[in-house]
Amino acid sequence: MSASKKPHMNLVVVGHVDNGKSTIVGHLMVDMGVIDQRTIESYAKESEATGKGDTFKYAWVLDSIKDERDRGITIDLAFQKFETQKFFYTLIDAPGHRDFIKNMITGASEADVAILVVSVKPGETEAATEPGGQAREHAFLSRTLGVGQIVVALNKMDDASYSEARYKEVKDSVEKMLKLVGYNTSKVNFVPVSGWKGDNLVKKSENTPWYKGPTLAEALDTFEASEKPTGKPLRIPIQDVYSITGVGTVPVGRVETGTIKTNDKVIVMPAGVNGEVKSIETHHTQMDSAEAGDNIGFNLRGVDRKAIKRGDVIGPVDKAPTVAREFEAQIIVIHHPTAMAPGYTPVLHAHTAQVAATLSEFVAKIDPKTGGTVEEKPKFLKTGDAAIVRIKPVRPLAIETFKEFPEIGRFALRDMGTTIAAGVVKTITEKYDPSKK
């Protein structure tokens, strides 16, 4: 069965910095035969030369950017493709460092499924899972941003002498945390692994005879394929726009919903500019059409390079993308040093867009587990609160309701280099019409 015939899934790997995400992913890729051992050995030599020892060799598979190697941390999103028995995966390796969390948000908002890595090493577990810990924050984000399926890799089992008691202890605390965030943990596999030694990544480990569940690779096959939203109207958030001599304007982005074909008439929002699709390509291959899930570049005739930018959304002329002046959303406050009051203006990150946005009104504080109202019109919101709020972007923003277009209806609010809140769009309370500028 060829790659394209298997259902495609985007996988994000999340968790606290230094809990071993890159090592797990690198070693998994080697054991699955995606990256050969020779490449790894050459990385190991380089790694030893930098004085990091060969501990870092698996992490280096993904951190192949020079700057990242020198610093020994994962910065940007690394894309790697691989296949399991059932799926064709694109791996989005999400950085753990706090200042890289906006990449993590871009990653999670495109992901279908996640591997949450939590170290079982005493001290590391607690730092990751307690309030303010990154495993907790990432689990929260993943859930709010619509990553419905997750597998937990309990890493560094070799540091815990492969103790079943330690595995159970950490599993229980992570399970509690995931329940709190809203995951149905009866469907979550907790796999005891060593990213460094390779236990239970692809092959069952003799070091954990007490563990009867799937390996990490097998757990990836227990996920259920999500239906491709091809039947919905076309939506392509723009990542970049190129001006290519002899070709013209070439926007690049991922088809989130619907399909696009050559000669289609499309509209760029919020600008309200019409264009015609002249050609489409993916990974340097020309194609007549593309559908939800495809990353493409396409030539748009009739659209000036200056009329389109990152964060714009392209759709069909007759079912144009919605542009909001104001919308109502459900948010969860992930981290705020004090408390926020109406009038607060952080930066909103939605699909590929970034725009300053004012929280104009706090409608209600809600119970995150039941969705019921706890307090009408609260005066302020603090870390851990869930609420319905009204948000006014400082300029019109192409965005949809989460119900109709989950891919485009989720967002994060960031300020001072950290994620303040994550949320989903409930209703668009005031639309913007470019024809009535």
N, C-alpha and C positions, 0 to 999 in steps of 0.2 A: 504494500500500500504506500503510495507516494505521499510526501509531506503534505501536499496541498489537499489530498483527499481526507486526511484526518481533520477533526474539528480543531480550529486554532484557538489557543488560549494565551492571554497575557498574564505572566506570573511576576509578582513583585516579591522580593525578599526583604523583610523588615525586621527591626529589632535594635537593641541598644548597641552603641558603639563598643567595639572590643568583645562582643559576645560571639564573634567568629563567623559573621555572615559570609564574607568573601572567601574564607577558607572552605566553608561548607560547599559553597557554590562551585568554586574552582575544582575541588576534589570530586564533587558529584559529576561535573562535566568530563573529567578524566575517566572516572569509573564507568561512565556511560559511553565512553569512546568518542565524545564530541571533540575533545582536544587530546592530542596524543602525548604520551609520556615523555617523548623526546623534547617537546616544547617545554614541558614542565621542568625537565632536568636542566635545560638551558636557563630557565628562570631561576632555578635553585642556585646555579652557579653565580648568576648576577646578584641574587639575593644575599649569598654569602659574602660577595665582594663588598656589599654595602654595610656589612657588619650586622645585618638583621638576622643572620642565621637562616637555615633553610625553612624555618617555621613559616615564613611568609610565602613560600613558593606557590602554594595553591591560590592564595589571595592575589598573587601577581597575574594569574590568568586573566582576571578582569581588570585589574588596575594597571593596564598597560600604558597609561599615560605617564610620561616621565615624571612630571611634577607630583603625581599621586604616589609614585614609587618612592621618591625621595622623602615624602612626608609619611608614607606608610598608612595612608587612610584613603577611603573611597570617596571621591568627590562627585564626579558626574554620573549620569545614568549610563551604565554599560549595557548594550543590547547583545544578547547571545541567543541563537536559535538552537533548539534541540528537540528530539522526539522521544516520547515514551511509547509504550504499546498502543495506547489509546489516543494520545493527543500530539499535536504539533505545538510546541511552546515557544513563545518569545519571552525571554527572561529580562525583566527590568530589575537590575540590582540597585536597590535603594540605599543611599548612604545613611549612616547612623548618626553622624555628627550633627549637632543641633543647627549649626548655621547652614547645613545642606538640606534642611527639612523641606524647603520649598521644592527641591527636586523630587523629594520623597512624595510630595503632594501631587506633582505632575505625574509621577510614576503610579501612585495608587489610583489616581483618577482614571488611569487608562487600564488598570489591571482588572482581571476577572477573578483571579485567585491569588492567595498569598501564602508564603512560608514565613512563619514568625519564629525567629531564632532567639532562644533564651538559654543563657549559660547556667549550668547546674553548680558552677563553682561558687562556694559560699562567699557572700559579699557581692559578687557580680549579679547573682539572681535578684537579690533585694534591691540593688541600685536600679535594675531594669524594670521591676514589676511594681514597686511602690509608687504612690501618687507622685507625679513629676518625673517618673522614670520613662525612658524612651520606649521600652517595649509596650508599656501601658499607653503612651501617647500614640504610638504607631497602630496599636490594636484599635484604639478609639477612632483614629483617622480612617483606617481601612474600613471599619464598619460604617462610619458616617458617610464615607465617600463611595459606599456601595460595593465593596469587595465582600461578596456574600460567603465565600468558601475559603477556609484557611486550614493549614496543617501546621502543627507546632513541632519544631525540631529542638529537643532538649539537648543542648550541645555540651561538649567538654566532659562527656561521661568518663573519659580516661583520667580526668583530674579528680573524679569522685570514686575512683577504684571500681567503676561499673556497679555502684551500689544501688540495689533495687529500692532500698529505703529512701535514699536521696532522690531518686527518680520520682517516687510517689509523692514525696514532700513538695518538690518543685511543681510536679504536675497539678497537684491540688491547688497550689497558690495561683498558677497561671490559669487554671480552669475557672476559679472564682473571678479572676480579673476579666476573663473573656465573657463570662455570664453577665457581669456588671455592664459590659459594653453592649450586650445584646446578641452575642453569638449563641447558637444552639450547640452546646458543647457535646451533646450525645453524638453529633456527626463529626466531631473533630478528632483526628488521630494525633496522639502525643508520642513522637518517635524518639527513643533515646539514641543519640548519635555521638560520634566524634568526627568532626570535620577534618581534624588533623590526621587521625589514625585511619579513618574511613569506615568505622563501625556503622552498620545499618543504613548506609547511604544507598547502595545498590544491592549489596550482598548482606544476608542475615549474619549477624555477628555471633561468634562463639563466646564472646565476653559477656553477652546478656542472655543467657539461656532462659531466664525468667520472663523475658519479653516475647509475647506471642503475636504481636500486631505486625503491620506491614513495614517494610523498609521505607525510607524517604521517597525513593523512586516509585515504589508501589503505591504509596499514599497519594502521589500525584495522579495516579490512575483511578483513584476512588472519587475524584471530583466529577461533577456532572457538567456536561457541555452546556453553555448558555446559548439560548437561541440567538442567532444573528438578527439584529434589528433591520433587516433588509426591506421589510414591508413599510417602514416608516418613511416620511419625507426626508430627502437628502439634507444632511448637516455635516459640513466640514469646517471645523475650527482651523484657522490658518496659523501655522508655526513659523513659516518664513516666506518671503517673497523675493524672487530673483528676477532680474531684468536680463534676458539672454539675447545677445546680438543675433539678428536674423530670425529669432523666434518670437520674442516679445515678453509679456508679463507671465511669469511662471510661479504661481503660489504652490506651497508644499504643505501638506497636512494629512491627518488621518481621517478617513471616512468614518464618522461615528455612527451614522444611521443612513439607511437608504442606499441607492445606487447612483452612479454617475456614468454617463455615456458621452462619447464624442458627439458634437453638434447639439448637446443640451444647452438650453438657455437658462442661465443662472443669475442670481442676484447676490451682491456682496453687501452684507449688513455690518454696522449701522449706516454705511454711506448711501445705500440704496442704489448702487451702480449696477447696471445690467451688463452681462457679457456672454460670450459663446465659447463652449469648450471645444478647442481645436484638436488637442491631443492629450493623452494620458500616459504616464509611465510610472512603473514601480521598479526600484532597483535596476535602473537603466534598461528595462524591457518595456517596449511599447505595448499598450493594451487598448481595446476598444471600449471597455467599461471597467469599473471598479465598484466594490461593494463594501458595506460595513466591515471594519477591521483592517482594510487595506491602507497602507501608508503610500501616498502618491504625490507626484508632482504633475501639474497639468497646465497647459497653455490656454490662457484666457484672452480671447480676442475682444477688443472694444473696452478693455479696462486699463486705465492708465496706472503705471507702477505706483504713482503717488496716491491713488484712490483706495489702495488696499494695504493693510498692515497686519502684523501678528496680533491675534486676539479677535480679528474679524471672523464672521461665520458666513459660509457660502451655502445657499440652498436654492431650491427651484423658485422661479419667478412667481408661480401661482400659490406656493406654500412657503413664503419667505420666512427666514428665521426671525424670531421675535426679538425686539429690542426694548429694553426696559429703562425707564427713567426712575422707577421705584418698584420694589417687589417685597413680598412678605416671605420670610424664610424661617425654618426651624434650625437653630444653631445649638452647638454644645461648646461651652467655654473650656478649652483645653488647658490654657495657662494664662493667667493675668496676675502681675505682681500685686495689684491691689484690687480694684473693682472698676468696672466701666459703667458710665452713665450715658443716657441718650445724648447724641451730639458727637460722640466719639467717632473719629475718622481713621480707621486703619486702611491697609491696602488689601483689596479683594483679589484673590486668584481664582479664576474659574476657567476651565478648559485651558486655552492658551492665552487668555486675557489677564492683564493685571491693571487694576484701576483703583484709585483712592475712592472710598465709599463711606458715607456717613450712616451710622445706625441712628435713624431719625426717631424711632419710637420703639419702646419695649412693650409689646402687646400683652404677653403673659409669661410667667415662669412655669415650666411644666416638669412633670415627673418623667425622666428619660425612659423609664421602664414601661410605664403605662400610657404615657402621652397625655395624661390628664392635667388640667390646670391646677397649679399649686398656689399661684398668686397672680392677681390681675395687675397690669401696669406696674411692674416692680420698678423701684427707683434706681437700682443698680444690679449688675450681674457680676458674679465672681467665679473663680476656677471651679469647675465641676457642675455649674448650673446649665440646665437646658432651657431654652426659651424660644418663643415666637417673637420675631422682631421685624421691623420695617427697615429696609436698606435703600439708600439713595446713592447710586454711583455718581461721582462728580461729572461724568459725561455719559451719554447713552451707551449702554452695554448690551451686546448680543448675548442673550441667555434664555434658557427655557425652564419650564417647571420640571422638577425631578420626576413627577408622575409620568409626563409625556416623553421626556428625553432624559433619562437618568444620567446618560453620558455627559450631558451639557448642563444639567440642573444642579450640580454639586459644586461647592466652592470652599475656600479656606480664607480666613482673615488673618493677616500677619502684621506685626508691628515690632519695632526694635529687634529685628533679626530673629523673631520667634513666632510660632503659630499661636495665635490667640484663641481662635475658634474655627470649627469646621461646620458646614451646614448644607442644607438642601433648600432649593427654591420651592415654596408652596404655591404661591399665586403671583402673577404679575399685576400689580395694582395700578401702575401707570405706564402705558406703552408709548413708545416714541415712533413717530412716523416721519421718515426722512423727506417725504414729498411735501410735508407741511413745514419745512424748516423756517 
